[in-house]
Amino acid sequence: MSLTLAEARARAAHVSDVAYEIDLDLSDHEGETFGSRTTVTFTTTEPSTFLELTDARDLAVSVDGRPVEAAYDGRRVGLVDLPVGTPVRVRVEARVPYVSDGDGMHRMTDPVDGETYVSAYLSLDIAQRVFACFDQPDLKATMAVGVSADPRWSVIGNGRVDALEGGRWRFATTPRLCPSLFVVCAGPWHSVTWEHAGLPFGWHARASLAAELDRDAAELQRTTTDCFDHFATLFDEAYPFDSYDQLFGPGHNWGAMETPGCVTYRDELLPRGRVTDDQRSRRATVIAHEMAHMWFGNLVTMRWWEDTWLNESFADYMGYRVAADGAGFPGTLVVHEATRKPAAYVADERRSTHPVAPLATDVPDVDAAFTNFDSISYAKGSSCLRQLVTWLGDEDFLAGVNAHLTRHRFDNATLDDLVGALDDASPRDVRGWAEVWLRRTGFDTIEVRRRTDDVPVLVRDGERPHRFSVSAFDDRGALVGTRVVDLEADPVPLPDWVGLAVVPNSHGESFVRLRLDPHSARVVAERLGSVGDDLVRTVLWAHAFDEVRTGASSTSAFLDLVSRHLPVERHPALVAAVLDRALGPVLTRSTPAAEAGALLDRVARACGEGLEATSDEEVRVALTRGLAATSRDADRLRGWLEDGRTDHGIDLDPGLRWSTVARLAALGDLDESAIEAERQRDQSFAGDLGAARALAARPTAEAKAAAWATMSAPDVSNRVFEACAHGLWDPERVALCTPYVDAYLADSPALCAHRGQGFSLVVGRNAFPALALSDAQRDRLASALASGDVPPVLARFWNDHLDDLT
């Protein structure tokens, strides 16, 4: 069982003044386990408490130097007869398993050069898979860390290296951190380092990615220092730690993790081959997001997991803002409005929705908290904060934020603490705003109506105050004007825009659903591609996503938009977003299996027409990726592989090449030997994953059976499981996949119960059958959930899928 709110509150009430001395022995990196020795110093007002340490072997515990027989259930180390009111030193020694699923001390051997890397990727309830600790956010502690490793290796952690001799590393003691922010990454890393603002900085990656890191080093360094300097203009509190390393790590379950001193990223963010402007912009946003956590999450930490949003919503908002304003990546909001925000609208209409800021009692344990790391806590929360800044004004917002950070530095805080600071800094009623925006679920609808004299009128259906841009267009899609309006209970007429098409929330400042009047809807349908402003076009595409998802518009109407306007779309991130939506939820959730092929053909035609129409290299790359995923012209695709470039002159980078291989495999045009030849040609970890996906994509019963056998292996890695799932599901050949839909529903609960939260995330979110499910399969899904035998994290994702299906 995961830690409960009641247990955490009780423990925090009697435990204080915690400090850790952590010693890890990673020298036997080929064995099953690593050595973990932790000395925890603390004061308690109760004679008994417990530490957490999962799956420990050869456990030995001592209290103030005296060996004790501690009760241990595989997760909790029971401590009794402790001295009360004076510091006590508890020492816990054990061997702890390495993992391959990204939850704990993750170990990976690189197929390129045979080198091994071990990294502690932590999160909720995961610190205890590395060292003995009080695994909750409000028991912050200093950490003095030592690591023994292969003398050839580099070891990177939360602080500067104080001493190094013969593979023995000693790091500077950290300020007070919660256990989930611990990090150690060990291996033969390739590194690029520099100094800035009196601090050491670095970027690190696997040795086999040295060329890619060197290729991007100047940009990564510039982005880091630009973001760092921009945060210094926003926040009064200086950066609170003694170093700033960043590392691309294999096997990461998250996009990144904000561990102070060494931020870790999925190494897919360091792609081989071409790096597009869209990828650079997205990566810069993630860099800024993680840096924002140094203040929101690391300097000031939530007290319990109900305030996840205090970390994630702020980091999300600041990530887009600072990447654009500080690091020089304009247009970052296009990605937010086109991808993440639409997902938040979907999440907010599921049964699993929750307030951006729920009550602590609504998050009764850590498993429940894990499920709140979702589109509500990230994208909706970020959108609400953007609305708050628009409504409040930037000066008052930053004044309140800075007062909050200073007041609670290296401590824990709550929503009430932040709202109080903002309320003090502003004449507006921030507490009232927070009640309707952060404490309640759902969102308002803004409708455009017409008076009899053809004057457009904005009407709110809901309860929240809004401030947003509204834009008017003529019948050719040309912008006539934009203004900012405040909309509450009273409708807002726009008499000087009589007869024009009107788009409320045109720059996306608020979190609302749009309902356009027939005239505005007709102009959008006909002229969407003519709208000049990228952000306005993005809002309108997102509106189209919402219309088809909710049934307000048909799939056919959405595909008409794609056919008409995708070929002339000029923003590569928006091209990618439209393709992701069409080939994702529209294909797998809104399209009957019998019509899946026709949808793919229409998307392929739109991509082909776009390639003929545009000379923009970035747009051509995005359209080529869409064509590689949808084309039926096997001769054409084989020609790409033979030439190493497309017939439109786009070089095949490794990612695009593997997408082409997967499509040919799905068409039945590549057999196992041809896929193996491609894997041998690549000989990288990414190549292994590309081959796993392609093998699973082949349209034969034998290939699907082999893929499921690989996914069912007890030690399958998170990445291989995900790659096989991406190939296994085929929306055009549902009958071929039916046995494995049934197997997935039957076997996943036990798999997730055994492998834990991070693997559950992969199984439930990334590997759910991406095809039309039958009524019987939906019923089977509902029955499994009703049984109560599905682990909490998987149950959350399955309930969400069930809502989307029904």
ZIUR-V794010 format. One record per residue. RES is the residue in three letters. PHI is phi in radians with two decimals (999 if undefined). PSI is psi in whole degrees, 0 to 359 (NA if undefined). Layout:
((RES,PHI,PSI) (RES,PHI,PSI))
This chain:
((MET,999,145) (SER,-1.40,162) (LEU,-1.07,135) (THR,-1.66,161) (LEU,-1.02,316) (ALA,-1.07,317) (GLU,-1.14,318) (ALA,-1.12,316) (ARG,-1.12,318) (ALA,-1.11,318) (ARG,-1.20,318) (ALA,-1.12,334) (ALA,-1.25,335) (HIS,-2.07,353) (VAL,-1.90,136) (SER,-2.64,173) (ASP,0.92,54) (VAL,-1.52,140) (ALA,-2.49,142) (TYR,-2.03,138) (GLU,-2.00,113) (ILE,-2.00,128) (ASP,-2.22,119) (LEU,-2.00,134) (ASP,-1.93,103) (LEU,-1.84,14) (SER,-1.18,330) (ASP,-1.64,72) (HIS,-1.41,358) (GLU,-1.73,350) (GLY,-1.40,184) (GLU,-1.44,337) (THR,-2.34,165) (PHE,-2.17,161) (GLY,-1.52,133) (SER,-2.29,117) (ARG,-2.19,123) (THR,-2.24,130) (THR,-1.91,117) (VAL,-1.88,121) (THR,-1.83,131) (PHE,-2.78,168) (THR,-2.03,139) (THR,-2.32,146) (THR,-1.70,3) (GLU,-2.19,148) (PRO,-1.35,351) (SER,-2.34,146) (THR,-2.82,193) (PHE,-2.59,150) (LEU,-1.84,161) (GLU,-1.92,137) (LEU,-2.76,115) (THR,-1.60,136) (ASP,1.00,37) (ALA,-1.26,144) (ARG,-2.11,152) (ASP,0.93,47) (LEU,-1.26,134) (ALA,-2.39,131) (VAL,-2.23,138) (SER,-2.36,151) (VAL,-2.14,118) (ASP,0.89,42) (GLY,1.47,358) (ARG,-1.85,120) (PRO,-1.06,140) (VAL,-2.33,155) (GLU,-1.63,91) (ALA,-1.44,140) (ALA,-1.16,134) (TYR,-2.48,128) (ASP,-1.96,17) (GLY,1.65,352) (ARG,-2.51,324) (ARG,-2.07,136) (VAL,-1.77,107) (GLY,-1.36,134) (LEU,-2.15,129) (VAL,-2.31,166) (ASP,0.98,39) (LEU,-1.39,148) (PRO,-1.16,140) (VAL,-1.81,133) (GLY,1.49,357) (THR,-2.26,155) (PRO,-1.05,138) (VAL,-2.17,144) (ARG,-1.99,116) (VAL,-1.91,126) (ARG,-1.95,129) (VAL,-2.18,121) (GLU,-2.05,141) (ALA,-2.89,167) (ARG,-1.81,134) (VAL,-2.19,140) (PRO,-1.21,141) (TYR,-1.17,158) (VAL,-2.23,163) (SER,-2.10,10) (ASP,-1.97,11) (GLY,1.41,3) (ASP,-1.95,83) (GLY,2.28,215) (MET,-1.47,89) (HIS,-1.34,132) (ARG,-2.07,135) (MET,-2.48,135) (THR,-1.85,122) (ASP,-1.33,122) (PRO,-1.19,344) (VAL,-1.19,313) (ASP,-2.27,3) (GLY,1.31,7) (GLU,-1.37,146) (THR,-1.89,144) (TYR,-2.28,137) (VAL,-2.23,130) (SER,-2.45,136) (ALA,-1.52,101) (TYR,-1.70,114) (LEU,-2.01,168) (SER,-3.01,206) (LEU,-1.06,129) (ASP,1.07,19) (ILE,-1.92,337) (ALA,-0.96,324) (GLN,-1.18,351) (ARG,-1.51,1) (VAL,-2.16,316) (PHE,-2.59,157) (ALA,-1.26,133) (CYS,-2.82,168) (PHE,-1.56,95) (ASP,-1.50,71) (GLN,-2.63,153) (PRO,-1.27,337) (ASP,-1.63,8) (LEU,-1.93,72) (LYS,-1.31,152) (ALA,-2.69,156) (THR,-1.31,155) (MET,-2.34,120) (ALA,-1.86,117) (VAL,-2.11,135) (GLY,-2.21,145) (VAL,-2.39,132) (SER,-1.83,130) (ALA,-2.60,172) (ASP,-0.87,127) (PRO,-1.03,341) (ARG,-1.36,346) (TRP,-1.52,160) (SER,-1.80,144) (VAL,-2.16,131) (ILE,-2.15,137) (GLY,-2.47,201) (ASN,-1.26,344) (GLY,-2.51,184) (ARG,-1.17,155) (VAL,-1.39,123) (ASP,-1.54,326) (ALA,-2.68,147) (LEU,-2.57,125) (GLU,-2.70,118) (GLY,0.99,43) (GLY,1.44,7) (ARG,-1.86,117) (TRP,-1.93,137) (ARG,-2.24,127) (PHE,-1.83,153) (ALA,-1.08,144) (THR,-1.12,134) (THR,-1.41,163) (PRO,-1.14,182) (ARG,-1.22,122) (LEU,-2.26,156) (CYS,-1.45,155) (PRO,-0.99,326) (SER,-1.16,350) (LEU,-1.68,5) (PHE,-1.21,146) (VAL,-2.63,142) (VAL,-2.51,130) (CYS,-2.26,122) (ALA,-2.25,137) (GLY,2.82,179) (PRO,-1.41,63) (TRP,-1.14,146) (HIS,-1.61,132) (SER,-2.26,148) (VAL,-2.21,120) (THR,-2.20,158) (TRP,-2.83,175) (GLU,-2.08,145) (HIS,-2.70,138) (ALA,0.91,34) (GLY,1.36,11) (LEU,-2.14,150) (PRO,-1.39,135) (PHE,-2.14,156) (GLY,-2.84,154) (TRP,-2.12,140) (HIS,-2.42,148) (ALA,-2.70,166) (ARG,-0.95,151) (ALA,-1.02,326) (SER,-1.27,349) (LEU,-1.85,19) (ALA,-1.04,317) (ALA,-1.11,320) (GLU,-1.18,319) (LEU,-1.14,317) (ASP,-1.10,322) (ARG,-1.02,318) (ASP,-1.75,2) (ALA,-1.03,315) (ALA,-1.09,318) (GLU,-1.17,316) (LEU,-1.11,320) (GLN,-1.14,314) (ARG,-1.11,316) (THR,-1.08,317) (THR,-1.07,310) (THR,-1.21,325) (ASP,-1.14,317) (CYS,-1.12,316) (PHE,-1.01,313) (ASP,-1.17,325) (HIS,-1.22,320) (PHE,-1.06,328) (ALA,-1.14,336) (THR,-1.47,342) (LEU,-1.64,321) (PHE,-1.91,137) (ASP,-1.25,324) (GLU,-1.27,129) (ALA,-1.19,160) (TYR,-0.89,127) (PRO,-1.62,8) (PHE,-2.18,175) (ASP,-1.75,2) (SER,-2.83,167) (TYR,-2.55,88) (ASP,-1.69,154) (GLN,-2.42,138) (LEU,-2.41,131) (PHE,-1.52,109) (GLY,-1.96,142) (PRO,-1.33,142) (GLY,1.48,9) (HIS,-1.14,132) (ASN,-1.39,333) (TRP,-1.74,166) (GLY,-1.10,322) (ALA,-2.90,167) (MET,-2.40,134) (GLU,-1.49,27) (THR,-0.96,123) (PRO,-1.13,144) (GLY,1.50,329) (CYS,-2.68,92) (VAL,-1.31,134) (THR,-1.94,143) (TYR,-2.25,151) (ARG,-1.02,136) (ASP,-1.37,0) (GLU,-1.14,342) (LEU,-1.31,357) (LEU,-2.07,75) (PRO,-1.26,151) (ARG,-1.39,149) (GLY,1.37,218) (ARG,-1.11,140) (VAL,-2.10,113) (THR,-1.42,165) (ASP,-1.06,324) (ASP,-1.09,315) (GLN,-1.11,320) (ARG,-1.10,317) (SER,-1.14,315) (ARG,-1.09,319) (ARG,-1.15,319) (ALA,-1.07,323) (THR,-1.12,320) (VAL,-1.16,319) (ILE,-1.03,314) (ALA,-1.17,322) (HIS,-1.01,309) (GLU,-1.16,325) (MET,-1.17,325) (ALA,-1.04,328) (HIS,-1.11,339) (MET,-1.03,331) (TRP,-1.71,307) (PHE,-1.61,95) (GLY,2.23,318) (ASN,-1.76,307) (LEU,-1.18,308) (VAL,-1.98,125) (THR,-2.07,145) (MET,-1.05,154) (ARG,-1.42,319) (TRP,-2.50,169) (TRP,-1.28,358) (GLU,-1.16,337) (ASP,-1.74,31) (THR,-0.85,322) (TRP,-1.05,329) (LEU,-1.04,331) (ASN,-1.43,299) (GLU,-1.36,319) (SER,-1.11,316) (PHE,-1.15,316) (ALA,-1.13,322) (ASP,-1.11,311) (TYR,-1.06,312) (MET,-1.19,329) (GLY,-1.04,310) (TYR,-1.15,318) (ARG,-1.16,312) (VAL,-1.32,325) (ALA,-1.05,323) (ALA,-1.39,306) (ASP,-1.39,329) (GLY,-1.72,319) (ALA,-1.75,359) (GLY,1.34,35) (PHE,-1.99,85) (PRO,-1.18,156) (GLY,1.42,16) (THR,-1.09,332) (LEU,-1.19,343) (VAL,-1.05,316) (VAL,-1.13,316) (HIS,-1.06,311) (GLU,-1.22,332) (ALA,-1.56,335) (THR,-2.18,302) (ARG,-1.33,319) (LYS,-1.18,317) (PRO,-1.00,323) (ALA,-1.12,328) (ALA,-1.21,322) (TYR,-1.07,317) (VAL,-1.05,312) (ALA,-1.09,327) (ASP,-1.36,353) (GLU,-1.91,5) (ARG,-1.52,163) (ARG,-1.11,335) (SER,-1.42,0) (THR,-1.03,159) (HIS,-2.64,161) (PRO,-1.05,152) (VAL,-0.93,318) (ALA,-2.08,86) (PRO,-1.26,169) (LEU,-1.31,155) (ALA,-1.02,322) (THR,-1.21,345) (ASP,-1.43,354) (VAL,-2.15,77) (PRO,-1.28,340) (ASP,-2.69,176) (VAL,-1.22,326) (ASP,-1.05,318) (ALA,-1.10,321) (ALA,-1.11,321) (PHE,-1.03,322) (THR,-1.23,346) (ASN,-1.52,0) (PHE,-1.44,76) (ASP,-2.42,189) (SER,-1.19,341) (ILE,-1.26,309) (SER,-1.23,333) (TYR,-1.67,282) (ALA,-1.26,317) (LYS,-1.17,316) (GLY,-1.04,317) (SER,-1.06,318) (SER,-1.13,321) (CYS,-1.13,320) (LEU,-1.15,322) (ARG,-1.10,321) (GLN,-1.14,321) (LEU,-1.05,315) (VAL,-1.12,319) (THR,-1.11,319) (TRP,-1.33,324) (LEU,-1.59,324) (GLY,1.74,141) (ASP,-1.14,322) (GLU,-1.10,312) (ASP,-1.18,323) (PHE,-1.04,310) (LEU,-1.19,327) (ALA,-1.09,315) (GLY,-1.16,318) (VAL,-1.07,315) (ASN,-1.16,323) (ALA,-1.08,320) (HIS,-1.12,314) (LEU,-1.13,319) (THR,-1.20,320) (ARG,-1.16,331) (HIS,-2.13,26) (ARG,-1.06,134) (PHE,0.96,30) (ASP,-2.34,191) (ASN,-1.94,152) (ALA,-2.60,169) (THR,-2.22,174) (LEU,-0.97,315) (ASP,-1.04,324) (ASP,-1.09,313) (LEU,-1.17,314) (VAL,-1.06,322) (GLY,-1.07,318) (ALA,-1.15,319) (LEU,-1.17,320) (ASP,-1.12,321) (ASP,-1.14,331) (ALA,-1.54,353) (SER,-2.34,146) (PRO,-1.32,349) (ARG,-1.41,163) (ASP,-1.51,85) (VAL,-1.23,326) (ARG,-1.10,318) (GLY,-1.14,320) (TRP,-1.06,313) (ALA,-1.09,325) (GLU,-1.09,314) (VAL,-1.48,333) (TRP,-1.62,324) (LEU,-1.86,333) (ARG,-1.65,353) (ARG,-2.12,148) (THR,-1.48,171) (GLY,1.50,181) (PHE,-2.64,161) (ASP,-1.49,165) (THR,-2.03,133) (ILE,-1.88,120) (GLU,-1.94,140) (VAL,-1.70,122) (ARG,-2.04,169) (ARG,-2.18,131) (ARG,-1.32,170) (THR,-1.09,336) (ASP,-1.60,16) (ASP,1.21,19) (VAL,-1.42,126) (PRO,-1.28,144) (VAL,-2.31,132) (LEU,-1.63,130) (VAL,-2.25,134) (ARG,-1.70,131) (ASP,-1.91,99) (GLY,2.74,201) (GLU,-2.35,5) (ARG,-1.84,147) (PRO,-1.33,141) (HIS,-2.28,142) (ARG,-2.28,122) (PHE,-2.73,168) (SER,-1.42,147) (VAL,-2.29,135) (SER,-2.12,148) (ALA,-2.08,143) (PHE,-2.32,149) (ASP,-1.48,183) (ASP,-1.19,347) (ARG,-1.63,0) (GLY,1.46,10) (ALA,-1.42,139) (LEU,-1.23,128) (VAL,-1.69,323) (GLY,3.14,161) (THR,-2.39,139) (ARG,-2.49,163) (VAL,-1.72,132) (VAL,-2.20,154) (ASP,-1.84,130) (LEU,-2.27,123) (GLU,-2.22,232) (ALA,-1.26,326) (ASP,-1.47,132) (PRO,-1.03,154) (VAL,-2.06,106) (PRO,-1.38,153) (LEU,-2.20,73) (PRO,-1.16,334) (ASP,-1.43,359) (TRP,-1.98,34) (VAL,-1.03,133) (GLY,1.40,357) (LEU,-1.66,157) (ALA,-1.31,138) (VAL,-2.21,135) (VAL,-2.15,106) (PRO,-1.33,159) (ASN,0.92,40) (SER,-1.20,340) (HIS,-1.89,9) (GLY,1.30,23) (GLU,-1.18,336) (SER,-2.01,168) (PHE,-1.87,91) (VAL,-2.52,157) (ARG,-1.58,144) (LEU,-1.82,142) (ARG,-2.29,109) (LEU,-1.52,149) (ASP,-1.26,163) (PRO,-0.97,321) (HIS,-1.15,312) (SER,-1.10,320) (ALA,-1.11,321) (ARG,-1.15,317) (VAL,-1.09,318) (VAL,-1.11,315) (ALA,-1.08,325) (GLU,-1.54,330) (ARG,-2.14,13) (LEU,-0.89,314) (GLY,-1.17,345) (SER,-1.56,347) (VAL,-1.15,126) (GLY,-1.37,329) (ASP,-1.44,123) (ASP,-1.02,318) (LEU,-1.20,322) (VAL,-1.14,317) (ARG,-1.05,321) (THR,-1.10,315) (VAL,-1.04,321) (LEU,-1.25,321) (TRP,-1.10,317) (ALA,-1.09,323) (HIS,-1.07,320) (ALA,-1.13,320) (PHE,-1.00,313) (ASP,-1.13,321) (GLU,-1.10,316) (VAL,-1.28,325) (ARG,-1.14,320) (THR,-1.50,355) (GLY,1.47,3) (ALA,-1.19,338) (SER,-2.37,155) (SER,-1.48,160) (THR,-1.03,321) (SER,-1.08,319) (ALA,-1.15,321) (PHE,-1.11,317) (LEU,-1.16,331) (ASP,-1.08,319) (LEU,-1.08,316) (VAL,-1.08,314) (SER,-1.10,324) (ARG,-1.46,320) (HIS,-1.96,339) (LEU,-1.09,319) (PRO,-1.07,340) (VAL,-1.93,5) (GLU,-1.18,134) (ARG,-1.96,0) (HIS,-1.83,119) (PRO,-1.07,324) (ALA,-1.15,326) (LEU,-1.30,323) (VAL,-1.00,312) (ALA,-1.08,320) (ALA,-1.16,318) (VAL,-1.12,318) (LEU,-1.14,318) (ASP,-1.06,320) (ARG,-1.22,316) (ALA,-1.14,318) (LEU,-1.56,356) (GLY,-1.80,252) (PRO,-1.11,326) (VAL,-1.13,317) (LEU,-1.23,312) (THR,-1.56,343) (ARG,-2.11,336) (SER,-1.97,0) (THR,-2.11,123) (PRO,-1.03,150) (ALA,-0.98,324) (ALA,-1.16,340) (GLU,-1.82,2) (ALA,-1.09,318) (GLY,-1.09,320) (ALA,-1.12,322) (LEU,-1.10,314) (LEU,-1.04,321) (ASP,-1.15,321) (ARG,-1.16,320) (VAL,-1.15,319) (ALA,-1.06,318) (ARG,-1.11,318) (ALA,-1.10,319) (CYS,-1.13,317) (GLY,-1.09,317) (GLU,-1.12,321) (GLY,-1.11,321) (LEU,-1.12,327) (GLU,-1.28,332) (ALA,-1.60,335) (THR,-1.95,150) (SER,-1.94,1) (ASP,-1.27,119) (GLU,-1.09,319) (GLU,-1.16,318) (VAL,-1.16,321) (ARG,-1.10,322) (VAL,-1.11,314) (ALA,-1.09,318) (LEU,-1.18,324) (THR,-1.13,321) (ARG,-1.08,321) (GLY,-1.15,320) (LEU,-1.18,322) (ALA,-1.09,331) (ALA,-1.49,348) (THR,-2.26,341) (SER,-1.13,144) (ARG,-1.79,1) (ASP,-1.47,87) (ALA,-1.09,324) (ASP,-1.07,318) (ARG,-1.10,313) (LEU,-1.16,321) (ARG,-1.11,324) (GLY,-1.08,322) (TRP,-1.02,314) (LEU,-1.13,319) (GLU,-1.16,321) (ASP,-1.55,342) (GLY,1.29,11) (ARG,-2.77,161) (THR,-1.47,170) (ASP,-1.22,351) (HIS,-1.77,11) (GLY,1.45,18) (ILE,-1.60,119) (ASP,-1.14,141) (LEU,-1.43,103) (ASP,-1.27,169) (PRO,-0.99,319) (GLY,-1.12,315) (LEU,-1.20,325) (ARG,-1.13,316) (TRP,-1.20,328) (SER,-1.11,320) (THR,-1.14,318) (VAL,-1.06,315) (ALA,-1.09,320) (ARG,-1.16,316) (LEU,-1.09,321) (ALA,-1.10,317) (ALA,-1.13,330) (LEU,-1.38,356) (GLY,1.40,21) (ASP,-1.80,354) (LEU,-2.24,129) (ASP,-1.66,182) (GLU,-1.05,321) (SER,-1.18,323) (ALA,-1.19,322) (ILE,-1.18,320) (GLU,-1.10,323) (ALA,-1.09,320) (GLU,-1.13,321) (ARG,-1.13,317) (GLN,-1.13,327) (ARG,-1.14,326) (ASP,-1.52,304) (GLN,0.95,49) (SER,-2.38,170) (PHE,-1.07,317) (ALA,-1.09,325) (GLY,-1.16,322) (ASP,-1.06,318) (LEU,-1.21,320) (GLY,-1.07,320) (ALA,-1.17,320) (ALA,-1.07,318) (ARG,-1.14,314) (ALA,-1.13,318) (LEU,-1.05,320) (ALA,-1.23,335) (ALA,-1.37,345) (ARG,-1.06,139) (PRO,-1.50,54) (THR,-2.29,154) (ALA,-1.10,324) (GLU,-1.15,320) (ALA,-1.16,319) (LYS,-1.17,320) (ALA,-1.11,318) (ALA,-1.14,321) (ALA,-1.11,316) (TRP,-1.17,325) (ALA,-1.10,319) (THR,-1.11,316) (MET,-1.15,334) (SER,-1.53,352) (ALA,-1.05,138) (PRO,-1.11,335) (ASP,-1.96,21) (VAL,-1.05,138) (SER,-1.33,160) (ASN,-1.04,321) (ARG,-1.22,318) (VAL,-1.16,318) (PHE,-0.99,313) (GLU,-1.14,317) (ALA,-1.09,317) (CYS,-1.10,319) (ALA,-1.09,320) (HIS,-1.10,329) (GLY,-1.50,329) (LEU,-1.09,312) (TRP,-1.37,130) (ASP,-2.32,104) (PRO,-1.14,345) (GLU,-1.56,344) (ARG,-2.28,63) (VAL,-1.07,319) (ALA,-1.05,324) (LEU,-1.15,331) (CYS,-1.64,349) (THR,-0.94,315) (PRO,-1.03,331) (TYR,-1.58,339) (VAL,-1.09,313) (ASP,-1.10,318) (ALA,-1.16,320) (TYR,-1.02,313) (LEU,-1.17,326) (ALA,-1.38,322) (ASP,-1.69,338) (SER,-1.09,320) (PRO,-0.99,314) (ALA,-1.17,321) (LEU,-1.05,314) (CYS,-1.24,325) (ALA,-1.06,325) (HIS,-1.39,321) (ARG,-1.64,339) (GLY,1.73,190) (GLN,-1.10,307) (GLY,-1.06,318) (PHE,-1.20,326) (SER,-1.06,323) (LEU,-1.07,315) (VAL,-1.11,314) (VAL,-1.15,315) (GLY,-1.44,321) (ARG,-1.63,315) (ASN,-1.64,341) (ALA,-2.01,5) (PHE,-1.06,142) (PRO,-0.90,116) (ALA,-1.61,67) (LEU,-2.85,171) (ALA,-1.24,125) (LEU,-1.61,147) (SER,-1.34,166) (ASP,-1.03,320) (ALA,-1.13,321) (GLN,-1.21,321) (ARG,-1.10,320) (ASP,-1.12,321) (ARG,-1.15,321) (LEU,-1.07,314) (ALA,-1.10,320) (SER,-1.15,320) (ALA,-1.07,318) (LEU,-1.18,321) (ALA,-1.18,336) (SER,-1.20,337) (GLY,1.40,7) (ASP,-1.68,4) (VAL,-1.61,126) (PRO,-0.97,150) (PRO,-0.98,316) (VAL,-1.17,314) (LEU,-1.11,320) (ALA,-1.05,321) (ARG,-1.05,312) (PHE,-1.17,319) (TRP,-1.15,320) (ASN,-1.07,321) (ASP,-1.11,315) (HIS,-1.10,320) (LEU,-1.09,318) (ASP,-1.06,317) (ASP,-1.14,325) (LEU,-1.29,330) (THR,-1.84,NA))
